[in-house]
Amino acid sequence: MKIHSPFRPVLFIAASAVFVFGPALRAQDPGESSSNSNTPSQPDAPVAPTAPADPLKPPKKTASKKNKDAPTTSATDQPTWDPLRAEKDIEVGQYYMRKGDLDAAIDRFEDAASAKPGFAIPYRHLGEAHEKKGQKREAIKSYTRYLHLYPHAEDAAKIRKKIDKLWNEVGKKEKSAS
């Protein structure tokens, strides 16, 4: 069967449109399930009507139980795993270190360590802040934790030397005190 020439471009455009837009239209079909399972989708179950309450009777009082799912008990102030917040806390802590506010820097590095557990970098910065503040034992703990989390760090040898130096200083301080 031969199609007349004036209908050929129209037929070509229509076939092209079905080919190009067909899958997109089928993907938006609400009747189709997006999963490949062979089970048909089930319609929403009808809602059973509830009996109207008797207006002459007072409502039943239930035993007052504390809501265990209250936002103050189930949700913490901040999420425990927040890597973006950890990165920001490190940045701000470094700013405080440059500024000379060691207490604020320590707070921010501790926040970063709690926001992203297992992240070694806050412990290195925390060790530096404790060391600058003169808290040698805390610096040793932080540096040791850093090496525990990141044993093959590029600066591992340098950190081990710092730990040894701090242990020597702590030992000398204890000997002079006794």
Beta strands, then each sheet from edge to edge (+ up, - down):
end
